[in-house]
Amino acid sequence: MTPMPTEDIPLQASTSATEMAPEETFDVVIVGAGPAGGQCGRVLAQQGYRVLLIERFRDFYRNNFSSGGTPLETLRRFDLPETVVGSWWRQLEIVTSQKHGRWTSTQTQGAVLDFARLRQFLADEVTRLGGTVWMGCRYVSHHETDGGVVITLKDNLGQRQRVVQAQVLVDATGPARAVMEPGQLGKKDANLLTGTGIEYLIRVDDDTYQRCAESLVFLLGHRWIPRGYSWVFPMGDGQLKVGAGVVNRAHQVVATVEPLKYYVELLIRDYLQPSHYEVLDVHGETLRYRLGLRDRYADGRVIAIGDTVSTVNFLGGEGIRHAMVSAEIAQRFIVERLKGTRTDFSGYRDAMHRQFLAPWTISERLALKKYLADSDRLVDKVVTYLAPFSLEEVVAILFDYRFEKISKGLGAYLRRRVRSVLRWPYRWVRRWFSRPSSPTPAPGNPPEG
Ligand SMILES: Cc1cc2nc3c(=O)[nH]c(=O)nc-3n(C[C@H](O)[C@H](O)[C@H](O)COP(=O)(O)OP(=O)(O)OC[C@H]3O[C@@H](n4cnc5c(N)ncnc54)[C@H](O)[C@@H]3O)c2cc1C
């Protein structure tokens, strides 16, 4: 796992939280200002609720880990401004050990978001709409009382403990699951699948940039990276995001796997081949995904959103859009609770499962097969199966999880195979019958054509 920059400063000896009176009261306290927490704070503040959004890092450039590849729908659905966009894409490439597929459209299909600017925009929205944002502030613990939930925080910047009260506490801490599962990081859990990604932000020469300017490129297969995939995304201004991510489990076929850095540098050297490049930043993160979405969704006054409840899609690693969708689902339940029309969060898990469970179950099976079991030849077939599709259809499969469309590609592939297998005996028979005067070919003579 890539080391995370730590912002934590040891707490001064202090009065215990249970003894300290809350310094402020909010309707909702949201822990974690990722896409899930930021969007949740934004929609609740918009409705006039008193929101506190806290983030353990003092600014969003300190954990700028996400590549930000997303379809256009994300910008439309969440009304995001162009200022959060690094670049746009209208081409997709899949490179495997033996194959190279390219799908192009005349229409823009999506964006590469600037992850730091996206989260800054959402936090600024919370403030603009009357909410409060505390950066450099870490969740420590909470306990419920008759009147609500009392939350102890650690202000890393002021080096002091802060206590606040709320009606609802939201765990939006992503893979940390800091509120729902405190102290559980690193504990054994057979259902928890982890995947680690590392990414370099590089500046490249103009020719190299232009080749990649409007394209999302994914590299798969044992030559490029067993157990996962690597990628090249354009970020504008001559900058590319080049990264590699792997599932942290053994591969059934490939015994030796190199450190992630090796695969990023292999991609730069053998695939991109820039005449020169400069590394501007290196960042990374570990995703933690619970198979079958068996996470805890709510507990008393606490409700969990985003990657805390495995909204990241484990096949493609796309999670920004889904984290924001989960925030919108959760806010309905939060608002009802604040209005007093519900007394608990029952039904929330079912609402989330209706949105995610079916496509996520197929995605996790495909991910385990593709990344941990398939031979290199089978990985090459990804390009073969997708070959008959337009870019819009490939986007529907990979971003809208319309997996039923794959059977069309598989059907077309099988028809092509059957035709090519039947081709030479058919030609041979046809020619033989169309030349009544020609001598019978000697046994073993190769058929013509
Ligand atoms: C290398 C990599 C590349 C990726 N690329 C893409 C991509 O191209 N497209 C895409 O859509 N998705 C991508 N993802 C996935 C996507 O970034 C995540 O799914 C998404 O960020 C999840 O959002 P979230 O808000 O649930 O959690 P996070 O974004 O993880 O946010 C959680 C926040 O909580 C904070 N926090 C944690 N603990 C505490 C605490 N105790 N107190 C206060 N704050 C706390 C963290 O600092 C963090 O800011 C990528 C992920 C990785 C690792």
Ligand as a Chemical Component Dictionary entry (heavy atoms), coordinates in Angstrom:
data_LIG
# 
_chem_comp.id                   LIG 
_chem_comp.type                 NON-POLYMER 
_chem_comp.pdbx_formal_charge   0 
_chem_comp.three_letter_code    LIG 
# 
loop_
_chem_comp_atom.comp_id 
_chem_comp_atom.atom_id 
_chem_comp_atom.alt_atom_id 
_chem_comp_atom.type_symbol 
_chem_comp_atom.charge 
_chem_comp_atom.model_Cartn_x 
_chem_comp_atom.model_Cartn_y 
_chem_comp_atom.model_Cartn_z 
_chem_comp_atom.pdbx_ordinal 
LIG C1  C1  C 0 -5.792  4.896  -7.539  1  
LIG C2  C2  C 0 -7.272  5.112  -7.657  2  
LIG C3  C3  C 0 -7.804  5.587  -8.861  3  
LIG C4  C4  C 0 -9.185  5.784  -8.986  4  
LIG N1  N1  N 0 -9.678  6.247  -10.165 5  
LIG C5  C5  C 0 -11.002 6.476  -10.297 6  
LIG C6  C6  C 0 -11.524 6.992  -11.511 7  
LIG O1  O1  O 0 -10.796 7.183  -12.492 8  
LIG N2  N2  N 0 -12.857 7.273  -11.577 9  
LIG C7  C7  C 0 -13.692 7.048  -10.519 10 
LIG O2  O2  O 0 -14.898 7.321  -10.618 11 
LIG N3  N3  N 0 -13.228 6.518  -9.361  12 
LIG C8  C8  C 0 -11.912 6.241  -9.218  13 
LIG N4  N4  N 0 -11.432 5.739  -8.045  14 
LIG C9  C9  C 0 -12.380 5.438  -6.959  15 
LIG C10 C10 C 0 -12.898 6.709  -6.288  16 
LIG O3  O3  O 0 -11.863 7.641  -6.095  17 
LIG C11 C11 C 0 -13.540 6.367  -4.960  18 
LIG O4  O4  O 0 -14.462 5.342  -5.148  19 
LIG C12 C12 C 0 -14.241 7.609  -4.374  20 
LIG O5  O5  O 0 -13.290 8.597  -4.071  21 
LIG C13 C13 C 0 -15.023 7.234  -3.130  22 
LIG O6  O6  O 0 -15.560 8.400  -2.570  23 
LIG P1  P1  P 0 -15.918 8.467  -1.007  24 
LIG O7  O7  O 0 -16.329 9.859  -0.752  25 
LIG O8  O8  O 0 -16.812 7.361  -0.634  26 
LIG O9  O9  O 0 -14.536 8.153  -0.264  27 
LIG P2  P2  P 0 -13.064 8.916  -0.319  28 
LIG O10 O10 O 0 -12.966 9.616  -1.596  29 
LIG O11 O11 O 0 -12.141 7.875  0.050   30 
LIG O12 O12 O 0 -13.263 10.011 0.812   31 
LIG C14 C14 C 0 -13.200 9.689  2.185   32 
LIG C15 C15 C 0 -12.652 10.897 2.923   33 
LIG O13 O13 O 0 -12.750 10.659 4.323   34 
LIG C16 C16 C 0 -11.597 11.184 4.949   35 
LIG N5  N5  N 0 -11.440 10.515 6.252   36 
LIG C17 C17 C 0 -11.118 9.217  6.485   37 
LIG N6  N6  N 0 -11.065 8.985  7.809   38 
LIG C18 C18 C 0 -11.372 10.143 8.423   39 
LIG C19 C19 C 0 -11.493 10.540 9.791   40 
LIG N7  N7  N 0 -11.287 9.689  10.815  41 
LIG N8  N8  N 0 -11.829 11.821 10.056  42 
LIG C20 C20 C 0 -12.030 12.721 9.051   43 
LIG N9  N9  N 0 -11.931 12.405 7.760   44 
LIG C21 C21 C 0 -11.627 11.133 7.425   45 
LIG C22 C22 C 0 -10.483 10.853 3.950   46 
LIG O14 O14 O 0 -9.339  11.666 4.149   47 
LIG C23 C23 C 0 -11.176 11.130 2.617   48 
LIG O15 O15 O 0 -10.984 12.455 2.166   49 
LIG C24 C24 C 0 -10.052 5.508  -7.894  50 
LIG C25 C25 C 0 -9.519  5.035  -6.693  51 
LIG C26 C26 C 0 -8.155  4.830  -6.568  52 
LIG C27 C27 C 0 -7.614  4.315  -5.270  53 
# 
loop_
_chem_comp_bond.comp_id 
_chem_comp_bond.atom_id_1 
_chem_comp_bond.atom_id_2 
_chem_comp_bond.value_order 
_chem_comp_bond.pdbx_ordinal 
LIG C1  C2  SING 1  
LIG C2  C3  SING 2  
LIG C2  C26 DOUB 3  
LIG C3  C4  DOUB 4  
LIG C4  N1  SING 5  
LIG C4  C24 SING 6  
LIG N1  C5  DOUB 7  
LIG C5  C6  SING 8  
LIG C5  C8  SING 9  
LIG C6  O1  DOUB 10 
LIG C6  N2  SING 11 
LIG N2  C7  SING 12 
LIG C7  O2  DOUB 13 
LIG C7  N3  SING 14 
LIG N3  C8  DOUB 15 
LIG C8  N4  SING 16 
LIG N4  C9  SING 17 
LIG N4  C24 SING 18 
LIG C9  C10 SING 19 
LIG C10 O3  SING 20 
LIG C10 C11 SING 21 
LIG C11 O4  SING 22 
LIG C11 C12 SING 23 
LIG C12 O5  SING 24 
LIG C12 C13 SING 25 
LIG C13 O6  SING 26 
LIG O6  P1  SING 27 
LIG P1  O7  DOUB 28 
LIG P1  O8  SING 29 
LIG P1  O9  SING 30 
LIG O9  P2  SING 31 
LIG P2  O10 DOUB 32 
LIG P2  O11 SING 33 
LIG P2  O12 SING 34 
LIG O12 C14 SING 35 
LIG C14 C15 SING 36 
LIG C15 O13 SING 37 
LIG C15 C23 SING 38 
LIG O13 C16 SING 39 
LIG C16 N5  SING 40 
LIG C16 C22 SING 41 
LIG N5  C17 SING 42 
LIG N5  C21 SING 43 
LIG C17 N6  DOUB 44 
LIG N6  C18 SING 45 
LIG C18 C19 SING 46 
LIG C18 C21 DOUB 47 
LIG C19 N7  SING 48 
LIG C19 N8  DOUB 49 
LIG N8  C20 SING 50 
LIG C20 N9  DOUB 51 
LIG N9  C21 SING 52 
LIG C22 O14 SING 53 
LIG C22 C23 SING 54 
LIG C23 O15 SING 55 
LIG C24 C25 DOUB 56 
LIG C25 C26 SING 57 
LIG C26 C27 SING 58 
# 
